[in-house]
Amino acid sequence: QVQFVESGGGLVQPGGSLRLSCAPSESIFKFYAIAWYRQAPGKQRESVARLTSGGSDYYEDSVKDRFTISRDFAKNTVFLQMNGLQPEDTAVYYCNSFPSPPPTSWGQGTPVTVSS
């Protein structure tokens, strides 16, 4: 079963930036799409950005123009560049395949806290 490992989260002030990394245990070539998800306290996990094998990217409205998803085939890694972070972006961020992420593939996630 594929596993995903996320890293790069942390504490940042409003307006700041972070770059998250996602390393799947299988080649990113194998996936129709890989997405970044987030789960804020008390809320359901939601997809915020995804990148298809063909290179098309999609963003949830609240992060559009602030977040950018990209990949490095040589490093087998998917990134999420997050700029202009706001307190409402505070969440644990995960990556997984899209759509229908296997329940057993979720990693520990990487926490992002936006606070002054």
C-alpha positions, -999 to +999 in steps of 0.1 A: +000+000+000+014+034-010+023+057+019+028+095+018+052+115+040+046+152+045+071+177+058+078+214+059+050+228+082+056+251+111+046+283+127+045+314+105+031+349+109+002+362+088+014+371+054+043+346+056+052+317+034+060+280+037+068+252+013+055+218+020+069+186+006+052+153-001+071+121-007+050+091-018+065+056-014+057+049-051+066+068-082+045+099-088+041+088-124+017+061-111-010+085-100-037+101-120-033+131-096-018+139-063-035+164-040-028+184-009-055+182+017-059+200+050-079+195+081-085+224+104-095+219+141-131+208+142-135+206+105-135+179+079-105+172+057-107+190+024-087+191-008-070+224-015-048+218-045-042+189-069-018+182-098-026+157-125-002+134-142-006+156-173+005+187-154-029+204-149-033+221-115-065+229-097-071+250-065-098+255-040-111+291-042-098+301-008-062+293-018-062+303-054-035+328-063-017+322-030-008+285-032+011+267-059+014+229-064+044+216-083+064+184-086+100+173-091+102+139-109+139+134-100+131+138-063+097+120-066+083+148-045+052+170-048+054+205-033+029+231-020+042+266-020+020+287+003+023+325+002+002+351+019-007+327+047-036+337+069-049+324+103-077+305+085-050+284+067-041+269+101-045+231+097-027+198+094-017+194+058-017+160+041-010+147+006-026+117-010-038+105-044-069+121-060-097+113-063-106+086-037-075+086-016-070+052+000-078+054+037-047+035+047-024+058+027-027+088+049+005+099+065+009+119+098+005+152+080+025+183+087+010+210+109+008+246+098+000+273+123-005+309+112-004+333+141+011+365+152 
